[in-house]
Amino acid sequence: MVYAISGIRFRAVPSSVHKPLQSSFHGDRSTTSSLSFILNNNYSFSRKTLAVNVSRDSDSKSSTIAEYDKVLVPEDQDNSSSLTDQLETPDIISEDPESVQNLDDLILEDENKYNDDEAASSSIEDEDVQGSVVSSLVEVNTHTETEMASLSVDRKLKIVSDEVKPKIIPPPGTGKKIYEIDPFLQPHREHLDFRYAQYKRLRAEIDKYEGGLDAFSRGYEKFGFTRSTTGITYREWAPGAKTAALIGDFNGWNPNVDEMIQDEFGVWEIFLPNNVDGSPAIPHGSRVKIRMTTPSGIKDSIPAWIKFSVQAPGEIPYNGIYYDPPEEEQYVFKYSQPKRPKSLRIYESHVGMSSPEPKINTYANFRDDVLPRIKRLGYNAVQIMAIQEHSYYASFGYHVTNFFAPSSRFGTPDELKSLIDRAHELGLLVLMDIVHSHASSNTLDGLNLFDGTDGHYFHPGSRGYHWLWDSRLFNYGSWEVLRYLLSNARWWLDEYKFDGFRFDGVTSMMYTHHGLEVTFTGNYNEYFGFATDVDAVVYLMLVNDLIHGLFPEAITIGEDVSGMPAFCVPTQDGGIGFDYRLHMAIADKWIELLKKQDEDWRMGDIIHTLTNRRWQEKCVAYAESHDQALVGDKTIAFWLMDKDMYEFMALDRPSTPLIDRGIALHKMIRLITMGLGGEGYLNFMGNEFGHPEWIDFPRGDQHLPNGSVVPGNNNSYDKCRRRFDLGDAKYLRYRGMQEFDQAMQHLEESVNFMTSEQQFISRKDEGDRVIVFERGNLVFVFNFHWTNSYSDYRIGCLYPGKYKIVLDSDDAKFGGFNRLDHTAEYFTSDGWYDDRPRSFLVYAPSRTAVVYALADKVEPVPAKP
């Protein structure tokens, strides 16, 4: 028989219900007698607290104050992390600023004790010494030793915690500076002030009821599986469930063995004491799920906070894995994280498709083979896609099923840590492509209908469904959803040492229309109105606050196509708080131009697209990303050279006009994008050398409800890989494009021209098809004309002196025609030209980009450093 108090499971003596039911049942729990052991522990008795329960759906703006008594919790479980301490919160956050008033009047009777307990919990978990202290002091052979050890550990860890200062996130500011930065925001001040008031109110509520963003964002220390010296606690927020039980290999999948207890906040809990030999009740690597009786019926789900999940051979749904390897098997980070660079050069990548072979690659192979390549090419950051577990491989990682679990297709969590540590050793930042904009609609292994209700983590009804992506949309006004997502962002930074994020689908988050069938023209009325999801925007402000407060060197990049004003302004000043915005219009412009003849390209159109960004808001520019490489689209190289790439890329064969044009424009497009497009640059792996064809994930035939069939590719991996061997082959023309990209990256590394304050566009000649601009001490000259070359062509400049060529796209080693003399020196003459005080004469060959630098400032950059 099983007894339970507040979700802590007790067993009668002797116990017989744990007799193995399947061969997969592990451990010695069938012989464990733990009732007296549990009851001999010290308990912290109840105290009354107050909780605010605000209903969004209610017409009333009054707040309901609920009073409850805290349940008995063993002290060796750390009562500071007790469930009720974390749940003295509103279930739903109202958008109405008047819905919660006089917060100072809502005082917790024992707030000081609560905050002390939270700080103790935080510092205990953060201390590396915890494991050694626990292992040396605790033995579970007898009840007396256990009792004494519990007291000793509590005292010891309390001393340790008192010596650790809590992390501090700066408080909100006035939020008014945005009106100085952008005066066009003044007519929308009512909306923006309301948004900032919502943000400040939420910060205040989190401070009052959770002890601040620091404590609130450590939900993974309370929910899911947490290990203590005496056992394992499992908690799950599932208010719609009627019953819940933890099942898995460890108990023979018997739902009658480990039943859970629900509190008034809808959180289910169970405590599994250690076996008599001190081993955990759930062995490392065991499969686990939660079985719930829900309004939709009985269902088995992977725990929402699971840290690892796998797909067994021959099965479709994933299984949750209790991942808690022995200390000697856990990866220990050896290298410190690099500091944030002045300019950001990102290599966008996908671990699974990073092998030249038609297979799913691994974290280990990416670490050993791809990271050194990225470093050699001159990039200073790697952005990794598809890290969060996703059951559908072809979703490119964007239909996330398990938000806290790294994808098991590529290896184990510790192998991912090893990859990140190796990148840090090489001086590379590691950015994660994080998905908080939506979630997989899977019900068996995802969050959808987790507790049997439609509005659990997501908005109910049509508002919670993205019809184009076939995915669920989060309810950012839910307290527990905020806890879940903020904790998720912190988890990847804390546990895996990622250096920042690229937030996917931010446009979909910020608007209730999700950017679907909407054209953004730049009219400010499009940004501030009823179509704006204030809850989502406030969440983005909170998560940027959290990241930049606790991890000052971390970088956040938002994927926003709308051009939302103040997107990259700090939250203290009234902005949303991102460091960079992805300059998504550039790639679309290049595809638009590549569909036209050269004669139809307009220099002013190119310049406008590259420089059309908000003042004081940094952008990451790119000519193409993974989006342009997917099946149904083409890479820039394939748009330029098409089928000729199959037959005429070998150096021992004659080229064609299409190949010559394609190679020349491929280099020019990338350089002018880096030169003018933003303060950061991104390239998707393989595109640096003009990777042929497209990306097509393995997929079978899809049978639609109407009876039609969408043909698959016979589950082939042939086009789901990166042919790095093409870029490395000395006998192929791909090599020249790769060498040029490498030289371009190293030139930027040496002078940081992307972040130079000196930027001036002196010429955009529609007749000559010439563009001239300056970045720092460099002068860039682009001749896009298809036939005309210009000798003694005068270009303006700011600085006097001698200039030399530091990068030439026409260099033979870059696949060019070698029409320029790199030993030539170019001397300036005084006199205004193109609105510049000085100028010098150059030779500008057709379809060529050349970078000139003051001879005493920059040395020429070789193709191979």
C-alpha positions in Angstrom: 0.0 0.0 0.0 1.2 3.5 -0.8 0.6 6.4 1.6 1.1 10.1 0.6 1.2 13.4 2.3 1.5 16.4 0.0 2.8 14.2 -2.8 5.5 12.6 -0.7 5.1 8.9 -1.2 5.4 6.5 1.7 5.3 2.7 1.6 4.0 0.3 4.2 6.4 -2.0 5.9 7.1 -4.5 4.5 6.3 -3.3 0.9 5.2 -5.7 -1.7 3.6 -3.4 -4.3 7.0 -2.7 -5.9 7.5 -6.2 -7.1 8.8 -5.9 -10.7 6.0 -6.1 -13.3 8.3 -6.0 -16.3 11.8 -7.0 -17.1 12.7 -3.4 -17.5 12.1 -2.7 -13.9 15.3 -1.6 -12.1 16.4 -0.9 -8.5 15.8 -2.4 -5.1 12.7 -0.4 -4.2 10.7 -3.5 -3.6 12.7 -4.2 -0.4 13.0 -0.6 0.8 11.4 0.3 4.1 11.2 4.0 4.2 8.1 5.0 6.2 10.0 5.5 9.5 12.9 7.1 7.7 10.7 9.8 6.2 8.7 10.4 9.4 11.9 10.8 11.5 12.9 13.9 9.5 12.3 17.4 10.8 9.3 19.3 9.4 8.7 22.9 8.8 5.1 23.6 9.8 2.4 25.7 8.1 2.3 29.4 7.9 -0.4 31.6 6.3 0.4 33.5 3.1 -1.6 35.6 0.6 -1.9 35.0 -3.1 -3.4 37.1 -5.8 -5.7 35.4 -8.3 -6.5 37.7 -11.2 -8.9 36.5 -13.9 -8.4 37.8 -17.4 -11.8 36.6 -18.5 -13.7 38.3 -15.7 -15.3 41.7 -16.2 -14.4 42.6 -12.7 -11.2 44.4 -12.1 -11.0 43.5 -8.4 -8.3 41.1 -7.1 -9.2 38.0 -5.2 -7.0 37.2 -2.2 -6.8 33.5 -1.5 -5.6 32.3 1.9 -4.0 28.9 2.3 -1.9 26.9 4.7 1.4 25.5 3.7 1.7 21.7 3.9 4.2 19.7 5.7 7.5 19.5 3.8 10.6 17.6 4.9 13.5 20.0 5.6 15.9 17.9 3.7 13.8 18.6 0.6 14.7 22.3 1.2 11.4 24.0 2.2 12.6 27.1 0.4 12.0 25.3 -2.9 8.6 24.0 -1.8 6.0 24.2 -4.4 3.7 26.6 -2.6 6.5 29.2 -2.2 6.7 29.3 -6.0 3.0 29.4 -6.6 1.8 32.4 -4.5 1.0 34.0 -7.9 -1.7 35.0 -10.2 -2.8 32.2 -12.6 -3.5 34.8 -15.3 -2.0 38.2 -15.9 -4.4 40.9 -16.9 -3.6 43.4 -19.6 -5.7 46.0 -17.8 -3.4 48.3 -15.8 -6.2 48.8 -13.2 -6.7 45.1 -12.5 -4.1 45.0 -9.8 -3.9 48.1 -7.6 -2.1 49.0 -4.4 0.4 46.2 -4.6 2.1 47.5 -1.5 -1.0 46.6 0.4 -0.7 42.9 -0.5 1.9 41.8 2.0 3.0 38.3 2.6 3.0 37.7 6.4 6.3 35.9 6.3 7.9 37.6 3.3 11.3 37.9 4.9 11.5 34.2 5.6 10.3 33.5 2.1 13.1 35.6 0.6 15.7 34.1 2.8 14.6 30.6 1.9 14.7 31.5 -1.8 18.2 32.9 -1.5 19.4 29.8 0.3 17.9 27.6 -2.3 19.5 29.6 -5.1 23.0 29.6 -3.6 22.8 25.9 -2.6 22.0 24.8 -6.1 24.7 27.1 -7.5 27.5 25.8 -5.4 29.7 23.2 -6.9 30.6 22.1 -3.4 27.1 20.8 -2.8 27.7 17.3 -4.3 30.9 16.7 -2.4 29.4 18.0 0.9 26.3 15.8 0.4 28.2 12.7 -0.6 30.7 13.0 2.3 28.1 13.8 5.0 25.1 11.7 4.1 24.7 7.9 4.6 21.4 6.2 4.4 22.2 2.9 6.0 20.3 3.6 9.3 17.5 6.0 10.3 19.7 7.6 13.0 22.6 8.3 10.5 20.1 9.8 8.0 18.6 12.0 10.6 21.9 13.3 11.8 23.2 13.7 8.3 20.2 15.7 7.3 20.8 18.2 10.2 24.5 18.5 9.4 23.9 19.1 5.7 21.2 21.7 6.4 23.6 23.6 8.7 26.5 23.3 6.4 24.6 24.4 3.3 23.0 27.2 5.1 26.5 28.6 6.0 27.5 28.3 2.4 24.4 30.0 1.1 24.8 33.0 3.5 28.2 33.7 1.9 26.8 33.9 -1.7 25.4 37.2 -2.8 22.2 37.0 -4.9 22.3 37.9 -8.6 20.8 41.3 -9.3 18.7 42.3 -12.4 18.5 46.1 -12.8 15.1 47.5 -12.0 12.9 49.1 -14.7 13.8 52.6 -15.8 11.5 55.4 -16.8 10.9 54.0 -20.3 10.8 57.6 -21.8 14.1 57.7 -23.7 12.5 56.1 -26.8 10.8 59.4 -27.5 14.1 61.2 -27.7 15.6 58.5 -29.9 12.5 58.4 -32.2 10.2 61.5 -32.1 7.8 59.7 -34.4 6.8 57.6 -31.4 5.2 60.6 -29.7 1.7 60.1 -31.3 1.7 56.6 -30.0 2.7 57.5 -26.5 -0.6 56.2 -24.9 0.0 52.7 -26.3 3.7 52.7 -25.4 3.2 54.0 -21.9 0.5 51.4 -21.3 2.9 48.7 -22.6 5.7 49.9 -20.3 3.2 50.1 -17.3 2.3 46.5 -17.9 6.0 45.6 -18.0 6.7 47.5 -14.7 3.6 46.0 -13.1 4.7 42.5 -14.0 8.2 43.1 -12.7 6.7 44.3 -9.4 4.5 41.3 -9.1 7.4 38.9 -9.9 9.5 40.7 -7.3 6.7 40.5 -4.7 5.4 36.9 -5.2 8.5 35.1 -6.6 11.4 37.0 -5.1 12.4 38.5 -8.4 13.2 37.4 -12.0 16.3 35.6 -10.7 14.2 33.2 -8.6 11.3 33.1 -11.0 13.5 32.0 -13.9 14.8 29.0 -12.0 11.7 27.0 -12.4 13.7 24.0 -13.5 14.9 23.7 -9.9 11.3 23.3 -8.7 9.5 21.6 -11.6 10.3 18.4 -13.4 12.7 16.0 -11.7 14.9 17.5 -9.0 17.4 15.4 -7.0 18.1 15.9 -3.3 20.3 13.9 -0.9 17.3 11.8 0.1 15.5 11.2 -3.1 13.8 12.6 -6.3 11.0 15.0 -6.4 8.8 15.3 -9.5 6.4 18.2 -10.0 4.2 19.1 -12.9 1.8 21.9 -13.5 -1.4 20.3 -15.0 -4.5 22.0 -13.5 -6.8 20.2 -16.0 -5.8 16.7 -14.9 -8.1 14.8 -12.5 -5.5 12.2 -11.5 -1.8 11.9 -12.2 0.8 9.1 -11.7 4.5 8.9 -12.5 5.2 5.8 -14.6 8.3 4.3 -16.3 10.9 1.6 -16.4 11.6 2.2 -12.7 8.2 1.0 -11.5 7.2 -1.4 -14.4 4.9 1.3 -15.9 2.4 0.6 -13.2 0.1 3.7 -12.7 -1.1 2.5 -9.3 2.3 2.6 -7.7 3.5 6.2 -7.8 0.3 8.3 -7.6 0.8 12.1 -7.4 -0.9 14.7 -5.2 -2.3 17.9 -6.6 -2.3 21.2 -4.7 -4.8 24.1 -5.1 -2.7 25.7 -7.9 -2.9 22.6 -10.2 0.6 21.4 -9.5 1.1 17.6 -9.0 3.9 16.4 -6.9 5.5 13.2 -5.7 8.7 12.4 -3.7 10.6 9.1 -4.4 13.1 8.3 -1.6 16.4 6.7 -2.3 16.8 3.0 -2.3 18.4 1.5 0.9 21.8 1.5 -0.7 21.6 5.3 -1.4 21.0 4.9 -5.1 18.2 7.0 -6.7 14.8 5.5 -7.1 14.9 6.2 -10.8 18.1 4.9 -12.5 19.8 7.2 -14.9 18.7 6.6 -18.5 15.3 5.2 -17.5 12.2 6.0 -19.6 9.6 8.0 -17.7 6.2 9.5 -18.4 3.3 11.0 -16.5 -0.1 9.3 -16.8 -3.1 11.6 -16.4 -6.8 11.3 -16.3 -7.9 14.4 -18.2 -11.0 15.9 -19.7 -9.9 14.3 -23.0 -9.3 10.9 -21.5 -6.4 9.0 -20.1 -3.1 10.0 -21.7 0.6 9.4 -21.1 2.8 12.4 -21.7 6.5 13.2 -21.6 7.1 15.5 -18.5 7.0 19.2 -19.7 10.3 20.0 -18.0 12.1 16.8 -19.2 15.8 17.3 -19.8 16.3 14.5 -22.4 14.0 12.4 -24.6 14.6 9.8 -27.2 12.8 8.0 -30.0 13.1 4.2 -29.6 13.7 2.2 -32.8 10.4 1.4 -34.5 8.4 3.9 -32.4 7.0 7.2 -33.5 6.4 9.1 -30.2 9.4 10.0 -28.1 10.0 8.8 -24.5 11.1 11.0 -21.7 14.4 10.0 -20.2 15.5 10.6 -16.6 18.9 12.0 -17.3 21.2 12.1 -14.2 24.6 10.5 -15.1 27.1 9.7 -12.4 29.4 12.5 -11.5 32.4 10.9 -13.3 30.4 10.8 -16.6 29.2 14.4 -16.4 31.0 16.8 -18.7 32.9 19.6 -16.9 33.5 22.8 -18.7 37.2 23.7 -19.1 37.2 27.0 -21.0 35.7 30.4 -20.2 33.1 32.0 -22.4 34.5 34.6 -24.9 33.6 38.2 -24.4 31.1 39.8 -26.7 32.9 40.9 -29.9 32.7 44.4 -31.3 31.3 43.1 -34.5 29.4 39.8 -35.0 30.1 37.4 -37.8 27.8 34.4 -37.5 28.0 31.0 -39.1 24.5 29.6 -39.1 24.5 25.9 -38.8 22.5 22.7 -38.3 24.3 19.8 -36.5 22.3 17.0 -38.2 23.0 18.1 -41.8 26.6 19.2 -41.2 28.2 16.1 -42.6 29.3 15.7 -46.3 27.8 12.2 -46.0 24.0 11.5 -46.4 23.3 10.9 -42.7 22.5 12.6 -39.5 25.6 14.1 -38.0 26.5 14.2 -34.3 27.5 16.8 -31.7 30.9 15.0 -31.5 31.6 15.2 -35.3 30.4 18.8 -35.4 32.8 19.6 -32.6 35.8 17.9 -34.2 35.2 18.6 -37.9 33.0 21.7 -38.3 34.1 24.0 -35.5 37.7 24.2 -36.7 36.4 25.0 -40.2 34.3 27.9 -38.8 37.3 29.3 -37.0 39.5 29.0 -40.1 36.9 30.8 -42.2 37.1 33.8 -39.9 33.7 33.8 -38.2 33.5 34.6 -34.5 30.2 33.0 -33.7 28.3 29.9 -34.6 24.5 29.9 -34.4 23.1 26.4 -34.0 19.7 25.5 -35.2 17.4 22.6 -34.0 18.8 22.2 -30.5 15.5 21.9 -28.7 14.0 18.5 -29.1 11.7 18.2 -32.1 10.0 14.9 -33.0 9.7 15.9 -36.7 13.2 16.2 -38.2 12.0 18.0 -41.3 10.6 20.9 -39.2 14.2 22.2 -39.2 13.9 22.2 -35.4 11.0 24.8 -35.3 8.3 22.4 -34.1 9.7 21.9 -30.6 8.2 19.1 -28.5 10.6 19.2 -25.5 11.8 22.7 -24.7 14.5 21.8 -22.0 15.9 18.8 -23.9 18.7 19.0 -26.5 17.9 16.9 -29.6 18.9 13.3 -29.0 19.3 12.7 -32.7 22.8 14.2 -32.5 24.0 12.8 -29.1 23.7 13.3 -25.4 23.4 16.5 -23.4 27.0 16.1 -22.2 28.2 15.7 -25.8 26.5 19.0 -26.6 28.3 20.6 -23.7 31.6 19.3 -25.0 30.8 20.9 -28.4 30.1 24.3 -26.8 33.3 24.1 -24.6 35.4 23.3 -27.7 33.9 26.4 -29.5 34.8 28.5 -26.5 38.3 27.1 -26.6 38.5 28.3 -30.2 37.2 31.7 -29.2 33.8 31.2 -30.9 30.5 32.4 -29.4 27.8 29.8 -29.5 24.3 31.2 -30.2 21.2 29.1 -30.0 18.3 29.3 -32.3 15.6 29.3 -29.6 11.9 28.9 -30.4 9.5 30.6 -28.0 7.1 31.8 -30.7 5.1 28.5 -31.0 5.2 24.8 -30.2 4.6 21.5 -31.9 0.9 20.5 -32.1 1.9 16.9 -31.1 -0.1 15.6 -28.1 1.8 12.4 -27.3 5.3 13.9 -26.9 4.7 17.6 -26.9 2.9 20.3 -24.8 -0.3 20.3 -26.8 -3.3 19.3 -24.7 -0.8 18.3 -22.0 -3.4 18.2 -19.2 -6.2 17.5 -21.6 -7.3 21.1 -22.0 -6.9 23.3 -25.0 -5.8 26.4 -23.0 -3.1 24.9 -20.8 0.1 26.4 -22.1 -1.6 28.0 -25.1 -4.4 30.3 -26.0 -7.6 28.3 -26.4 -9.4 28.2 -29.7 -8.3 29.8 -33.0 -6.0 32.3 -31.2 -3.9 29.4 -30.0 -3.4 27.9 -33.4 -1.1 29.0 -36.2 -2.8 27.9 -39.3 0.2 28.2 -41.6 2.7 26.5 -39.3 0.2 23.9 -37.9 1.5 24.7 -34.4 0.3 26.0 -31.0 0.7 29.5 -29.8 1.7 30.3 -26.2 -0.4 32.4 -23.9 2.1 34.9 -22.7 -0.4 36.3 -20.2 -0.3 33.1 -18.1 1.9 33.2 -15.0 3.1 29.6 -15.4 3.8 30.0 -19.1 6.0 33.0 -18.2 7.8 30.9 -15.6 8.2 28.1 -18.1 9.6 30.2 -21.0 11.8 32.5 -18.8 13.3 29.4 -17.1 13.8 27.8 -20.5 15.9 30.7 -21.7 18.0 30.7 -18.5 18.4 26.9 -18.6 20.3 27.0 -21.9 22.6 29.8 -20.7 23.2 28.4 -17.2 23.4 24.7 -17.9 25.0 24.6 -21.4 26.9 27.9 -21.4 25.3 29.2 -24.6 26.4 32.8 -25.3 23.0 34.1 -26.5 20.0 33.4 -28.7 18.5 34.1 -32.0 14.8 34.3 -31.1 12.8 32.7 -33.9 9.4 34.0 -35.2 9.3 37.2 -33.2 7.0 38.9 -35.7 4.5 36.1 -35.2 4.7 36.7 -31.4 4.2 40.5 -31.4 1.0 40.6 -33.5 -2.3 38.8 -33.2 -2.3 38.4 -37.0 1.2 36.9 -36.7 2.3 38.8 -39.8 0.2 36.5 -42.0 -1.3 38.1 -45.1 -0.1 41.5 -43.9 2.2 43.9 -45.6 4.2 46.2 -43.3 4.7 49.6 -45.0 6.5 51.4 -42.2 3.4 53.3 -41.1 3.6 53.5 -37.3 -0.1 52.7 -36.9 0.8 49.2 -38.0 2.9 48.7 -34.9 0.8 50.2 -32.1 -2.8 49.2 -32.1 -5.2 46.4 -31.3 -3.3 44.0 -33.5 -0.3 44.2 -31.2 -0.1 41.4 -28.6 1.0 43.4 -25.6 1.5 40.2 -23.5 4.0 38.8 -26.0 5.9 42.1 -26.2 6.1 42.4 -22.5 7.4 38.8 -22.3 10.1 39.7 -24.8 11.0 42.7 -22.6 11.2 40.4 -19.6 13.4 37.8 -21.2 15.8 40.4 -22.5 15.9 41.9 -19.0 16.6 38.4 -17.6 19.3 37.6 -20.1 21.2 40.9 -20.0 20.9 41.2 -16.2 22.2 37.8 -15.3 24.5 37.2 -18.3 25.8 40.7 -19.3 27.9 39.3 -22.2 25.0 37.3 -23.7 23.6 38.4 -27.1 20.0 38.4 -28.2 18.9 38.6 -31.8 15.3 38.9 -32.8 13.9 37.7 -36.1 11.4 40.5 -36.9 10.3 41.3 -40.4 7.9 44.0 -39.4 10.4 46.7 -38.5 8.9 47.2 -35.0 10.3 50.6 -33.6 12.4 50.5 -30.5 13.0 46.8 -31.0 16.7 47.1 -30.2 16.4 49.8 -27.6 17.1 48.7 -23.9 14.0 48.0 -21.9 15.0 50.6 -19.3 14.6 53.2 -22.1 11.2 51.8 -23.2 12.4 49.4 -25.9 12.0 45.7 -26.3 15.6 45.1 -25.4 17.2 43.0 -28.2 20.8 43.6 -29.1 20.3 43.0 -32.9 17.5 42.7 -35.4 17.8 40.3 -38.3 17.8 42.5 -41.4 15.5 40.1 -43.3 14.6 42.5 -46.2 18.0 42.2 -47.7 17.7 38.5 -48.6 14.3 39.1 -50.2 15.7 42.0 -52.2 18.5 39.9 -53.6 16.1 37.2 -54.7 13.9 39.9 -56.3 16.9 41.2 -58.2 18.2 37.8 -59.3 14.9 37.2 -61.1 15.7 40.2 -63.2 18.2 41.0 -65.9 21.4 42.9 -64.9 20.1 45.9 -66.9 17.1 46.2 -64.5 19.2 46.4 -61.3 19.1 49.8 -59.7 22.0 51.0 -57.5 19.8 53.3 -55.5 17.3 50.4 -54.8 20.2 48.2 -53.5 21.6 51.0 -51.3 18.1 51.8 -49.9 17.5 48.2 -48.9 20.9 47.7 -47.3 20.8 50.9 -45.3 17.1 51.1 -44.4 17.3 50.4 -40.7 16.4 52.3 -37.5 18.9 54.7 -36.0 20.8 53.3 -33.0 19.3 49.9 -33.6 21.9 47.3 -34.7 21.1 44.8 -37.4 22.5 41.4 -38.5 22.7 41.5 -42.3 22.7 38.4 -44.5 22.4 37.8 -48.3 20.9 34.4 -47.6 20.1 32.1 -44.7 18.7 28.7 -44.3 15.3 30.0 -45.5 16.6 30.6 -49.0 18.2 27.1 -49.1 15.1 25.1 -48.4 13.4 23.0 -51.0 11.1 25.2 -53.0 13.6 28.0 -53.1 17.1 28.4 -54.4 20.4 29.5 -52.9 22.0 32.6 -54.5 24.5 30.5 -56.3 21.8 28.3 -57.8 19.8 31.3 -58.8 22.9 32.7 -60.6 24.3 29.5 -62.2 21.5 27.0 -62.1 22.2 23.7 -64.0 25.6 24.9 -65.3 26.9 24.1 -61.8 26.6 20.4 -62.5 29.0 20.5 -65.4 31.2 23.5 -65.5 32.6 24.0 -62.0 35.8 22.0 -62.6 38.9 24.1 -63.3 40.1 21.8 -66.0 37.0 22.5 -68.1 36.1 25.7 -69.9 33.7 28.0 -68.0 30.5 29.5 -69.4 29.2 33.1 -69.3 26.6 32.0 -66.7 29.3 30.6 -64.4 31.6 33.6 -64.8 28.7 36.0 -64.1 27.5 33.8 -61.1 30.9 33.6 -59.4 31.5 37.3 -59.8 28.1 38.4 -58.5 28.1 35.9 -55.7 31.2 37.6 -54.2 29.9 41.1 -54.8 26.5 40.4 -53.3 28.1 39.1 -50.1 30.7 41.8 -49.7 28.2 44.7 -50.2 25.8 43.1 -47.8 28.5 42.9 -45.2 29.8 46.3 -46.0 26.5 48.2 -45.8 23.8 45.9 -44.3 24.4 46.1 -40.6 26.6 45.8 -37.6 26.6 42.0 -37.8 26.7 39.5 -40.6 25.3 36.0 -41.0 26.0 33.1 -43.4 24.3 29.7 -43.6 26.8 26.9 -43.7 28.0 25.9 -47.1 26.7 29.1 -48.8 30.2 30.7 -48.4 31.3 28.6 -51.3 28.0 28.6 -53.3 26.6 25.3 -52.2 24.6 23.8 -55.1 21.0 22.7 -55.0 18.7 23.0 -52.0 18.0 21.4 -48.6 15.4 18.6 -48.5 14.9 16.7 -45.3 14.1 13.0 -45.6 10.4 12.4 -45.9 7.9 9.9 -47.0 4.7 10.3 -49.0 2.1 12.4 -47.1 -1.5 11.3 -47.4 -3.9 14.2 -46.9 -7.4 13.9 -45.5 -8.9 14.7 -48.9 -7.3 11.6 -50.4 -4.5 13.4 -52.3 -0.9 12.4 -51.8 2.1 14.8 -51.4 5.1 12.8 -52.7 8.1 12.5 -50.5 11.7 11.9 -51.4 11.9 8.2 -50.3 13.3 9.3 -47.0 16.6 10.3 -48.6 19.4 12.2 -46.9 21.1 13.1 -50.2 20.1 16.7 -50.1 20.1 17.0 -46.3 23.9 17.4 -45.9 26.6 19.9 -46.6 29.2 19.2 -49.3 32.1 20.9 -47.6 34.4 18.8 -49.9 33.3 20.9 -52.8 34.6 24.1 -51.1 37.9 22.4 -50.2 38.6 20.9 -53.6 41.4 22.7 -55.3 40.2 21.6 -58.7 36.8 23.1 -58.4 35.6 26.7 -58.8 33.8 26.5 -55.5 37.2 26.9 -53.8 37.7 30.4 -55.1 34.3 31.6 -53.6 35.2 30.0 -50.3 38.6 31.7 -50.3 37.0 35.1 -51.0 34.5 34.7 -48.1 37.4 33.7 -45.8 39.4 36.8 -46.8 36.3 39.0 -46.4 35.8 37.7 -42.8 39.4 38.2 -41.9 39.4 41.7 -43.3 36.5 42.6 -41.1 38.1 41.0 -38.1 41.2 43.1 -38.6 39.5 46.5 -38.8 35.8 45.9 -37.6 34.5 48.0 -40.5 30.9 46.8 -39.8 30.8 48.8 -36.6 32.8 51.8 -37.7 31.1 55.1 -37.0 32.5 56.4 -40.2 30.1 55.5 -43.0 29.5 57.6 -46.1 28.0 56.6 -49.5 29.6 58.9 -52.0 28.4 57.4 -55.3 25.5 55.4 -56.6 25.7 55.9 -60.3 22.9 54.4 -62.3 24.6 54.9 -65.6 27.9 53.5 -64.7 26.3 50.9 -62.3 28.9 51.9 -59.7 28.6 52.2 -55.9 31.3 53.8 -53.8 31.2 54.1 -50.0 33.5 54.4 -47.0 33.5 52.4 -43.7 36.2 53.6 -41.4 39.5 53.8 -43.2 38.3 51.6 -46.0 36.9 52.7 -49.4 34.7 50.1 -51.2 34.2 50.3 -55.0 31.6 48.1 -56.7 31.2 48.0 -60.5 28.0 46.1 -61.2 28.2 46.8 -65.0 28.1 43.6 -67.0 30.6 44.8 -69.7 32.0 48.2 -68.9 35.3 48.6 -67.1 36.5 52.1 -66.1 40.1 53.3 -66.1 41.2 56.5 -64.3 37.9 56.4 -62.5 37.8 59.1 -59.7 36.4 58.2 -56.3 36.0 60.4 -53.3 37.4 59.8 -49.9 37.8 61.5 -46.5 41.3 60.7 -45.4 44.5 61.9 -47.2 47.4 59.7 -48.0 48.4 56.5 -49.9 45.8 53.8 -50.5 46.4 50.2 -51.4 44.2 47.3 -52.4 43.3 45.0 -49.5 40.6 42.9 -51.1 39.9 42.3 -54.7 37.0 40.0 -55.9 38.7 39.7 -59.3 41.8 38.1 -57.8 42.7 34.9 -59.6 42.7 32.9 -56.3 39.1 34.0 -55.8 38.1 32.7 -59.2 38.5 36.1 -60.9 40.3 37.4 -64.0 43.2 39.1 -62.2 42.8 42.5 -63.9 44.2 44.6 -61.1 47.8 45.2 -60.0 47.9 44.7 -56.2 51.3 46.4 -56.0 49.9 49.7 -57.3 49.7 52.6 -54.9 46.9 55.2 -55.0 47.6 58.8 -53.8 44.9 61.2 -52.9 44.5 64.7 -54.2 42.7 67.6 -52.4 39.5 69.0 -53.8 35.9 68.1 -53.3 34.5 65.2 -55.3 31.3 63.4 -54.7 30.8 65.4 -51.5 34.2 64.2 -50.2 37.2 66.5 -49.5 39.7 64.3 -51.4 39.8 61.7 -54.2 42.0 59.3 -56.1 41.9 57.5 -59.4 41.3 53.7 -59.8 40.7 51.1 -62.4 37.2 49.6 -61.9 36.8 46.3 -63.9 33.3 45.1 -64.7 31.5 43.0 -62.1 34.2 43.5 -59.6 34.4 44.7 -56.0 37.6 46.2 -54.6 38.4 47.5 -51.1 41.1 50.2 -50.7 42.7 51.1 -47.4 45.2 53.7 -46.2 48.5 51.9 -46.5 49.7 52.7 -43.0 46.4 51.6 -41.5 45.6 48.1 -42.8 47.7 45.4 -44.3 46.4 43.3 -47.2 44.6 40.2 -45.9 45.8 36.9 -47.5 43.2 34.3 -48.5 44.7 31.9 -46.0 45.7 33.4 -42.7 
